[in-house]
Amino acid sequence: MRKTERTSRMGLAFLIVLAAQGPVPGTGGAAKAGETTVEPVPIRDNSFLIEEAYNQEDGVIQHISAFTRNRDTREWVYTFTEEWPVRGEAHQFSFTLPVQRPGGGAGGDTGVGDAALNYRYQALGGSEGRTSLAPRASLLLPSGDEEQGRGTGGAGLQINLPLSVTLSRSFVAHSNLGATLIPSSRNALGEEATVRDYFAGQSLIWLAGPTFNVMLEAAWSSSEEVTGSSRTSRGSSLFVSPGVRGAINRKSGLQIVPGLAVPIGIGASRGETALFVYLSFEHPFSRAGN
């Protein structure tokens, strides 16, 4: 495989991981369970590539769809994520199911990728906090076919430390730092090795209006892939992603948030461009406290 093909695949793979394992978690946007009036509730969650440190509010569930497509390789991935509070805002469980089409020389067919089970703890702040911290641990399941380029071939663990800070009435910043470990990753030839990936990200959100935000996100990763038995090679990716998101609030408490972004590769990822489409439905599922 040529270096340009490998770099392209690793760059989009990083966007896939972020979109699937937790760059779109949180709450604070939907009306609380039991509310019957519609207010211009500000959007506090619904980021794209950078995870925010806001757990789901008690009694509110979120359904998230995200679609990413690489302009050059035509590789794409769709992910469905569902997030649930666990007896309050302190604990949150979510799962992610991806469907993807490999590209960049992978030669695989469209199918299911590696799924994830996620747990997050609201260690600081939350839906009303000025500064929030919510560490996340994810169990990565080898549900994808590594021979088709849709999986890592082994179970893994991912840790992320998202930090969210309200800078002013108009600006919010989010920071991420995390790592992934897959002890027995396999390539398409069945060769195994331990893979360690690292990632970091930063975003700045302009609250242009209560239901309209302008976003600028930057996401970096250093990732390994299996090149032989107990052998790996490492590459990096860096994307800057401008985007926008809006909200539609309903009397029932349902909040619908569509969004659009264009991740642009710089540095080692220069020349890559992707399209990111986002859609979230967030609504009460029971009266808080019941």
Backbone torsions as a table, in degrees:
resi	resn	phi	psi	omega
1	MET	NA	133.6	178.8
2	ARG	-68.4	153.7	-178.1
3	LYS	-60.0	-39.6	-178.6
4	THR	-63.1	-38.0	178.6
5	GLU	-66.4	-43.2	-178.0
6	ARG	-65.6	-43.1	179.8
7	THR	-62.2	-41.6	-179.8
8	SER	-62.8	-44.7	-179.5
9	ARG	-64.1	-41.0	179.8
10	MET	-67.0	-36.4	179.7
11	GLY	-63.7	-48.1	179.1
12	LEU	-69.4	-34.1	177.7
13	ALA	-59.0	-38.1	178.0
14	PHE	-64.5	-42.4	176.8
15	LEU	-61.4	-37.3	178.0
16	ILE	-61.4	-47.3	-178.8
17	VAL	-60.2	-46.5	-178.5
18	LEU	-64.5	-43.0	-179.0
19	ALA	-67.2	-31.6	-173.9
20	ALA	-89.8	-37.5	-170.3
21	GLN	-95.0	-2.9	174.3
22	GLY	151.5	11.5	174.0
23	PRO	-74.1	-1.4	-179.1
24	VAL	-123.7	31.2	180.0
25	PRO	-91.7	176.3	171.5
26	GLY	114.4	-177.2	176.5
27	THR	-157.2	-161.9	-177.6
28	GLY	112.4	-15.7	-177.5
29	GLY	-89.4	-39.5	-175.9
30	ALA	-75.1	153.0	174.9
31	ALA	-67.1	146.1	-178.9
32	LYS	-65.0	154.9	-178.8
33	ALA	-57.0	134.2	177.1
34	GLY	95.7	-11.9	179.1
35	GLU	-74.2	144.5	-178.2
36	THR	-120.2	-5.9	179.4
37	THR	-105.8	156.2	-179.8
38	VAL	-104.3	120.2	175.6
39	GLU	-116.0	156.4	177.1
40	PRO	-74.0	73.7	-175.8
41	VAL	-68.3	123.9	178.5
42	PRO	-62.5	150.4	176.5
43	ILE	-86.0	119.2	179.5
44	ARG	-108.8	-20.5	-178.4
45	ASP	-115.9	-149.4	176.2
46	ASN	67.4	36.9	170.5
47	SER	-75.9	169.8	-173.1
48	PHE	-105.5	-64.2	-176.3
49	LEU	-101.3	-18.8	-176.8
50	ILE	-113.4	128.4	-177.3
51	GLU	-77.7	139.0	177.2
52	GLU	-99.9	158.3	-172.7
53	ALA	-99.3	45.6	179.5
54	TYR	-122.0	114.4	174.6
55	ASN	-74.9	164.4	176.1
56	GLN	-63.0	139.6	174.2
57	GLU	-70.1	154.4	179.5
58	ASP	-59.5	129.4	177.6
59	GLY	84.9	7.5	-177.8
60	VAL	-123.5	132.4	178.9
61	ILE	-117.5	151.1	-178.9
62	GLN	-129.8	136.0	176.5
63	HIS	-116.5	123.1	-171.5
64	ILE	-124.3	128.7	172.4
65	SER	-116.1	135.8	178.3
66	ALA	-138.6	140.0	-179.1
67	PHE	-131.7	127.8	178.8
68	THR	-125.1	133.9	179.0
69	ARG	-135.9	128.7	177.1
70	ASN	-80.7	129.1	-175.8
71	ARG	-63.6	-40.3	-172.8
72	ASP	-86.4	-47.6	-176.1
73	THR	-85.3	-15.4	-176.4
74	ARG	64.4	12.6	172.1
75	GLU	-66.4	139.4	178.2
76	TRP	-142.2	159.9	176.2
77	VAL	-146.5	135.7	172.8
78	TYR	-114.4	134.1	177.8
79	THR	-126.6	141.5	172.3
80	PHE	-116.7	124.6	-179.6
81	THR	-123.8	138.1	175.4
82	GLU	-126.8	132.3	-175.0
83	GLU	-121.3	134.0	-178.7
84	TRP	-128.7	136.3	168.6
85	PRO	-75.2	149.3	179.5
86	VAL	-116.0	97.6	179.2
87	ARG	54.1	48.0	178.1
88	GLY	118.5	-175.5	-174.5
89	GLU	-83.4	-16.9	-174.8
90	ALA	-66.4	-33.0	-176.3
91	HIS	-122.5	140.8	179.2
92	GLN	-138.7	136.8	173.7
93	PHE	-116.4	142.0	175.1
94	SER	-149.6	160.4	174.2
95	PHE	-134.8	154.0	-179.1
96	THR	-131.1	129.4	178.3
97	LEU	-119.6	116.6	-179.4
98	PRO	-104.0	148.4	167.9
99	VAL	-126.4	132.5	-174.3
100	GLN	-147.6	159.5	173.2
101	ARG	-120.0	113.6	179.9
102	PRO	-66.3	158.5	178.1
103	GLY	-147.9	-167.7	176.2
104	GLY	62.6	33.9	177.6
105	GLY	95.3	-1.3	-179.5
106	ALA	-67.9	-34.6	174.9
107	GLY	72.8	14.9	-176.4
108	GLY	-89.8	165.9	177.7
109	ASP	-92.5	163.8	175.9
110	THR	-67.2	135.3	179.9
111	GLY	-177.8	-172.2	-178.4
112	VAL	-72.1	140.0	174.7
113	GLY	-101.2	-164.6	-179.7
114	ASP	-76.2	126.5	179.6
115	ALA	-85.2	169.4	-179.1
116	ALA	-143.1	141.2	171.5
117	LEU	-112.9	124.3	-171.2
118	ASN	-120.3	137.9	172.2
119	TYR	-125.4	136.9	179.7
120	ARG	-136.9	139.4	-177.8
121	TYR	-114.6	127.6	178.8
122	GLN	-81.8	90.1	-175.1
123	ALA	-78.6	-27.7	-177.0
124	LEU	-150.1	139.8	175.6
125	GLY	69.6	-135.2	-177.6
126	GLY	137.6	-150.2	-174.4
127	SER	-63.5	-25.9	-179.4
128	GLU	-110.6	1.1	-174.6
129	GLY	-82.5	146.8	175.8
130	ARG	-76.5	-36.9	175.7
131	THR	-123.5	127.7	-175.4
132	SER	-132.1	144.0	177.2
133	LEU	-136.6	129.4	-176.6
134	ALA	-143.2	85.0	179.6
135	PRO	-59.2	142.0	179.9
136	ARG	-124.5	140.0	171.7
137	ALA	-122.3	131.5	-177.8
138	SER	-125.6	134.0	171.6
139	LEU	-94.9	117.6	-178.7
140	LEU	-93.9	124.4	-175.2
141	LEU	-102.8	134.8	-177.3
142	PRO	-79.9	60.1	-178.6
143	SER	-83.6	-14.2	178.2
144	GLY	-86.5	165.7	-179.6
145	ASP	-99.0	108.5	-178.3
146	GLU	-66.1	-27.2	178.8
147	GLU	-68.4	-23.6	177.8
148	GLN	-97.5	3.5	-180.0
149	GLY	78.1	22.2	-176.5
150	ARG	-116.4	20.8	-179.9
151	GLY	-171.5	171.8	-179.8
152	THR	-96.3	-10.9	177.8
153	GLY	81.4	3.7	-179.9
154	GLY	-159.2	157.3	177.3
155	ALA	-72.9	153.8	-178.5
156	GLY	-150.6	176.5	179.5
157	LEU	-129.6	134.9	176.1
158	GLN	-124.6	137.1	177.4
159	ILE	-122.1	136.0	175.9
160	ASN	-137.7	143.7	178.0
161	LEU	-118.0	90.7	177.5
162	PRO	-86.4	135.9	178.2
163	LEU	-126.5	129.2	179.3
164	SER	-121.4	134.2	-177.8
165	VAL	-133.9	125.7	173.5
166	THR	-82.5	111.5	-176.0
167	LEU	-81.5	-36.1	-179.8
168	SER	-164.2	-172.7	177.8
169	ARG	-66.2	-20.4	-174.0
170	SER	-110.7	-14.2	-173.9
171	PHE	-134.3	139.0	176.1
172	VAL	-131.5	141.6	179.3
173	ALA	-121.4	145.4	178.6
174	HIS	-131.3	135.3	-179.4
175	SER	-125.3	142.5	178.7
176	ASN	-129.8	144.6	172.6
177	LEU	-148.8	123.7	-174.8
178	GLY	-157.7	177.2	-178.6
179	ALA	-151.8	155.0	177.7
180	THR	-129.2	137.1	177.4
181	LEU	-126.8	125.8	174.9
182	ILE	-125.2	101.2	-172.2
183	PRO	-63.7	-32.3	-175.9
184	SER	-132.9	64.0	177.4
185	SER	-76.9	145.9	-179.8
186	ARG	-125.5	145.3	173.6
187	ASN	-95.6	-173.9	-176.2
188	ALA	-65.3	-19.7	179.7
189	LEU	-90.7	-1.5	-179.6
190	GLY	85.6	7.1	179.0
191	GLU	-78.4	139.8	-174.6
192	GLU	-113.4	149.4	174.6
193	ALA	-165.0	161.1	174.9
194	THR	-83.6	130.9	-176.9
195	VAL	-115.6	132.3	177.7
196	ARG	-125.4	123.5	179.0
197	ASP	-119.4	149.9	178.4
198	TYR	-132.2	146.6	180.0
199	PHE	-149.0	156.0	178.0
200	ALA	-150.1	155.8	-179.9
201	GLY	-159.2	160.9	179.3
202	GLN	-147.6	140.7	177.0
203	SER	-138.1	155.9	173.7
204	LEU	-132.1	123.4	-177.5
205	ILE	-111.3	125.5	174.9
206	TRP	-96.9	116.0	178.6
207	LEU	-81.5	75.8	-175.1
208	ALA	-62.8	-29.7	176.6
209	GLY	-157.9	168.6	-178.9
210	PRO	-58.5	-30.8	-177.4
211	THR	-122.9	20.2	177.1
212	PHE	-146.2	125.7	-178.7
213	ASN	-126.8	147.2	171.8
214	VAL	-109.2	132.7	-170.2
215	MET	-123.9	145.6	170.2
216	LEU	-135.8	116.9	-177.1
217	GLU	-121.5	146.0	174.7
218	ALA	-129.5	129.7	-176.1
219	ALA	-132.1	127.6	-179.8
220	TRP	-121.3	145.5	174.1
221	SER	-144.4	152.1	169.9
222	SER	-124.4	111.1	-169.1
223	SER	-124.0	149.5	175.8
224	GLU	-109.1	152.7	169.3
225	GLU	-135.3	150.4	-177.0
226	VAL	-74.2	126.0	179.2
227	THR	-115.9	-4.8	179.3
228	GLY	178.7	177.2	178.8
229	SER	-62.2	117.0	-178.1
230	SER	61.3	24.6	178.7
231	ARG	-128.1	141.2	177.5
232	THR	-137.6	162.1	170.2
233	SER	-127.1	149.7	-174.3
234	ARG	-115.8	141.5	174.9
235	GLY	-141.4	168.7	-178.0
236	SER	-129.8	161.4	175.8
237	SER	-142.3	151.4	179.1
238	LEU	-147.5	123.4	-178.9
239	PHE	-127.8	140.4	169.3
240	VAL	-113.3	130.2	-170.3
241	SER	-130.8	102.8	170.6
242	PRO	-79.3	145.3	-179.0
243	GLY	-163.1	173.5	177.6
244	VAL	-137.9	155.7	175.2
245	ARG	-147.6	151.3	178.6
246	GLY	-136.4	170.0	-177.9
247	ALA	-135.8	142.0	172.6
248	ILE	-119.3	114.9	-178.0
249	ASN	-101.8	130.4	-179.0
250	ARG	-109.2	158.1	-179.5
251	LYS	-61.7	-28.8	-179.1
252	SER	-68.8	-11.4	-173.7
253	GLY	100.8	-6.2	177.3
254	LEU	-71.0	132.9	172.1
255	GLN	-121.4	127.0	178.4
256	ILE	-109.6	126.4	-178.2
257	VAL	-126.1	105.4	170.3
258	PRO	-91.0	154.4	179.0
259	GLY	-155.2	160.8	-178.6
260	LEU	-147.8	138.0	178.4
261	ALA	-146.2	161.2	178.4
262	VAL	-128.7	92.2	175.9
263	PRO	-66.3	129.0	-177.6
264	ILE	-120.5	124.7	-179.1
265	GLY	-76.2	138.7	173.5
266	ILE	-131.9	167.1	-178.9
267	GLY	62.0	-126.1	-179.4
268	ALA	-63.4	-20.5	-179.1
269	SER	-101.3	12.5	-177.5
270	ARG	-57.1	135.6	-179.7
271	GLY	99.7	-13.8	179.0
272	GLU	-91.7	141.0	175.3
273	THR	-141.5	140.0	179.4
274	ALA	-133.3	164.0	174.2
275	LEU	-114.0	131.6	-179.5
276	PHE	-121.4	122.3	179.8
277	VAL	-119.0	135.5	-172.4
278	TYR	-131.1	142.1	175.4
279	LEU	-150.4	125.6	-177.8
280	SER	-126.8	139.7	171.0
281	PHE	-120.7	121.7	-176.2
282	GLU	-128.8	129.3	-173.2
283	HIS	-157.4	158.8	174.5
284	PRO	-69.1	143.1	174.2
285	PHE	-116.8	-12.2	174.5
286	SER	-164.6	165.6	177.6
287	ARG	-71.4	127.2	-178.9
288	ALA	-53.1	132.9	178.4
289	GLY	97.5	-13.7	179.7
290	ASN	-82.2	NA	NA
